[in-house]
Amino acid sequence: GLRSAQGDTGSAGRGMSFALSETHACAPATTRGRGTLLGAHAGKRLVCYANGKQIVVRCLSDDSATVFYDGHQYPTTVARVSPNGEWVASGDASGVVRIWGLNDDQTLKAEHRVLSGAVDDIQWSADGQRLVACGDGRGGAFARAFLWDSGSSVGDISGATKRVNSVAFRPKRPFRIAAASEDFTVGFFEGPPFAFAGVRHKHGNFANCVRFSDDGAFFASVGS
């Protein structure tokens, strides 16, 4: 918001100099016909999302502490904070995932091209060592699991016949990955190294999102 030095913002204040009072972060970008997935970190009270070519990380307890990251060359699509709250993994429309620090320098730890199309979702493993990303494979793989620092593959996340909209890591050992696809299925993968373990549920339309409960005993999936 803007306000004049005299506090008058009406017609009588025309011609006066104005100073920036405060800045509020923009809302998440949306795409017609597609859901918008938000990232969060409960311990640090953070919410993160994509808008344009930026990633926005907002602190729910202090809106003035908003972080903007503009390291991507293409429109951003999703962001996730690491379990320790120190790193952010963000994806873009070109299939690139960047891992960068929530410090003043926004240190770039790694950059990996994981898909041939847009990244739709990213999830960290509970130990913070692995990432799984999914999206538009454009005829290739629709999801990939990899080590966050080196980018080395930690299994084969294949089995879906169409775009994978969402992925989730089971937060307890033994680790599992669930993948929600536009082929209506929610597939399961066991590992690491991860391998297809079957379809656990099939929706009547696109499967759009999947998440595990905190204890790993249940998962929830939503569809169109």
C-alpha positions as CSV (number, residue, x, y, z in Angstrom):
1,G,0.0,0.0,0.0
2,L,1.0,3.6,-0.5
3,R,0.5,6.6,1.8
4,S,1.7,10.2,1.7
5,A,4.0,11.6,4.3
6,Q,1.0,13.7,5.6
7,G,-1.3,10.6,5.7
8,D,-3.7,12.1,3.1
9,T,-4.5,9.9,0.2
10,G,-7.5,11.8,-1.1
11,S,-7.8,14.4,-3.8
12,A,-6.3,17.0,-1.7
13,G,-3.1,15.0,-1.6
14,R,-2.4,15.2,-5.3
15,G,1.1,16.3,-6.1
16,M,2.5,15.1,-2.8
17,S,5.3,12.6,-2.6
18,F,4.4,9.1,-1.6
19,A,6.5,6.4,0.1
20,L,6.1,2.7,0.0
21,S,4.5,1.6,3.3
22,E,4.4,-2.2,2.8
23,T,4.5,-4.9,0.1
24,H,2.3,-8.0,0.1
25,A,3.2,-11.2,-1.9
26,C,1.3,-12.0,-5.0
27,A,-1.1,-15.0,-5.1
28,P,-0.2,-18.3,-6.7
29,A,-0.4,-18.5,-10.5
30,T,-3.3,-20.6,-11.8
31,T,-3.9,-22.5,-15.0
32,R,-7.4,-23.0,-16.4
33,G,-8.5,-26.6,-15.9
34,R,-5.6,-27.6,-13.6
35,G,-5.1,-27.6,-9.9
36,T,-2.5,-25.5,-8.0
37,L,-0.4,-27.4,-5.5
38,L,1.0,-25.5,-2.5
39,G,4.1,-26.4,-0.5
40,A,4.4,-25.9,3.2
41,H,6.6,-26.4,6.3
42,A,4.7,-26.7,9.5
43,G,7.7,-26.1,11.9
44,K,8.7,-22.9,10.2
45,R,5.2,-21.9,9.3
46,L,6.1,-21.5,5.6
47,V,3.9,-21.7,2.5
48,C,5.5,-21.7,-1.0
49,Y,4.2,-21.6,-4.5
50,A,4.9,-20.6,-8.1
51,N,4.0,-17.3,-9.9
52,G,5.4,-16.4,-13.3
53,K,9.1,-17.2,-13.3
54,Q,9.4,-16.7,-9.5
55,I,8.9,-18.9,-6.4
56,V,7.2,-17.2,-3.5
57,V,8.0,-18.4,0.1
58,R,5.7,-16.8,2.7
59,C,6.0,-16.9,6.4
60,L,2.5,-17.2,8.0
61,S,3.7,-15.5,11.2
62,D,5.5,-12.6,9.5
63,D,4.3,-11.5,6.1
64,S,7.2,-9.1,5.8
65,A,9.6,-12.0,5.7
66,T,8.5,-13.2,2.2
67,V,11.2,-14.6,0.0
68,F,11.2,-14.3,-3.8
69,Y,13.4,-16.6,-5.9
70,D,13.9,-15.8,-9.6
71,G,16.6,-18.3,-10.6
72,H,14.4,-20.2,-13.2
73,Q,14.6,-19.3,-16.9
74,Y,11.1,-20.7,-17.6
75,P,7.7,-20.3,-15.9
76,T,7.8,-22.0,-12.5
77,T,5.2,-24.6,-11.6
78,V,5.8,-26.0,-8.0
79,A,8.0,-25.6,-4.9
80,R,8.6,-27.8,-1.8
81,V,10.6,-27.0,1.4
82,S,12.9,-29.7,2.6
83,P,12.1,-31.5,5.9
84,N,14.8,-29.5,7.7
85,G,13.5,-26.2,6.4
86,E,16.8,-25.1,4.9
87,W,16.3,-25.9,1.2
88,V,13.6,-25.5,-1.5
89,A,13.2,-27.7,-4.5
90,S,11.4,-25.9,-7.3
91,G,10.3,-27.0,-10.8
92,D,9.5,-25.2,-14.0
93,A,7.8,-25.7,-17.4
94,S,11.0,-27.0,-19.0
95,G,11.3,-30.0,-16.7
96,V,14.1,-28.5,-14.6
97,V,14.3,-28.9,-10.8
98,R,16.4,-26.5,-8.8
99,I,17.5,-27.0,-5.2
100,W,18.4,-23.7,-3.5
101,G,18.9,-22.4,0.0
102,L,16.5,-20.4,2.2
103,N,19.4,-18.2,3.2
104,D,20.2,-14.6,2.3
105,D,22.3,-15.7,-0.7
106,Q,19.7,-18.3,-1.9
107,T,22.6,-20.6,-2.6
108,L,22.0,-22.9,-5.6
109,K,22.8,-26.5,-4.4
110,A,21.9,-28.3,-7.6
111,E,20.0,-28.2,-10.9
112,H,18.6,-31.3,-12.6
113,R,16.6,-31.7,-15.8
114,V,14.3,-34.5,-14.7
115,L,11.5,-34.5,-17.3
116,S,11.1,-33.5,-20.9
117,G,8.0,-31.4,-20.1
118,A,6.6,-29.4,-17.2
119,V,7.1,-30.5,-13.6
120,D,3.8,-30.7,-11.8
121,D,4.7,-31.9,-8.4
122,I,7.8,-32.5,-6.2
123,Q,8.1,-34.3,-2.9
124,W,11.1,-34.8,-0.5
125,S,11.7,-38.1,1.3
126,A,11.4,-37.8,5.1
127,D,15.2,-38.1,5.5
128,G,15.7,-35.2,3.1
129,Q,18.1,-37.3,0.9
130,R,15.8,-38.0,-2.1
131,L,13.3,-36.3,-4.3
132,V,10.6,-37.5,-6.6
133,A,9.2,-35.3,-9.3
134,C,6.4,-35.8,-11.8
135,G,4.6,-34.1,-14.7
136,D,4.5,-34.1,-18.4
137,G,6.9,-36.6,-19.9
138,R,5.9,-35.8,-23.5
139,G,6.2,-39.4,-24.6
140,G,8.9,-40.3,-22.1
141,A,9.0,-40.9,-18.3
142,F,6.2,-39.1,-16.4
143,A,8.0,-39.3,-13.0
144,R,11.5,-39.7,-11.6
145,A,13.1,-40.4,-8.2
146,F,16.6,-39.1,-7.6
147,L,19.2,-38.1,-5.0
148,W,18.7,-34.4,-4.3
149,D,22.4,-33.4,-4.6
150,S,23.8,-35.5,-7.4
151,G,20.6,-36.2,-9.4
152,S,21.4,-39.9,-9.6
153,S,18.4,-42.1,-10.2
154,V,17.1,-44.2,-7.2
155,G,14.8,-46.4,-9.2
156,D,12.3,-46.6,-12.0
157,I,9.1,-44.6,-11.5
158,S,7.3,-45.9,-14.6
159,G,4.0,-47.6,-15.1
160,A,1.6,-44.7,-15.8
161,T,0.4,-44.4,-19.3
162,K,-0.4,-40.7,-19.1
163,R,0.8,-37.5,-17.4
164,V,1.5,-37.9,-13.6
165,N,-0.1,-35.0,-11.8
166,S,1.1,-35.7,-8.2
167,V,3.5,-37.8,-6.2
168,A,4.0,-38.5,-2.5
169,F,6.7,-40.1,-0.4
170,R,5.6,-42.3,2.5
171,P,7.1,-40.4,5.5
172,K,8.1,-43.6,7.4
173,R,10.3,-46.6,6.6
174,P,9.9,-48.7,4.6
175,F,9.7,-45.9,2.0
176,R,7.0,-46.0,-0.7
177,I,6.1,-43.6,-3.5
178,A,2.5,-43.0,-4.7
179,A,1.8,-41.5,-8.0
180,A,-1.5,-40.0,-9.2
181,S,-2.0,-40.0,-13.0
182,E,-4.3,-38.8,-15.7
183,D,-4.8,-42.5,-16.6
184,F,-7.1,-42.5,-13.5
185,T,-4.7,-44.7,-11.4
186,V,-2.7,-44.3,-8.2
187,G,0.4,-46.4,-8.6
188,F,2.7,-47.6,-5.8
189,F,6.4,-48.0,-5.9
190,E,8.6,-49.8,-3.4
191,G,12.3,-49.2,-2.7
192,P,14.8,-47.7,-2.8
193,P,15.7,-48.5,-5.5
194,F,12.1,-47.9,-6.4
195,A,10.2,-50.3,-8.6
196,F,6.5,-50.6,-9.6
197,A,4.5,-52.5,-7.0
198,G,1.0,-52.2,-8.6
199,V,-2.0,-50.0,-8.7
200,R,-3.7,-49.4,-5.4
201,H,-6.7,-47.3,-6.5
202,K,-8.4,-46.2,-9.7
203,H,-10.5,-43.1,-9.9
204,G,-13.4,-42.5,-12.4
205,N,-11.4,-39.6,-14.0
206,F,-8.0,-37.9,-13.7
207,A,-6.2,-38.6,-10.4
208,N,-5.0,-35.1,-9.4
209,C,-3.3,-35.3,-6.0
210,V,-2.1,-37.9,-3.5
211,R,-0.7,-37.5,0.0
212,F,0.3,-39.9,2.9
213,S,-0.8,-39.4,6.5
214,D,1.9,-38.4,8.9
215,D,2.3,-41.9,10.3
216,G,2.3,-43.4,6.8
217,A,-0.6,-45.8,7.5
218,F,-3.0,-44.2,5.1
219,F,-3.0,-42.2,1.9
220,A,-5.6,-39.9,0.4
221,S,-6.1,-39.3,-3.4
222,V,-8.4,-36.9,-5.1
223,G,-9.7,-37.0,-8.7
224,S,-11.6,-35.0,-11.2
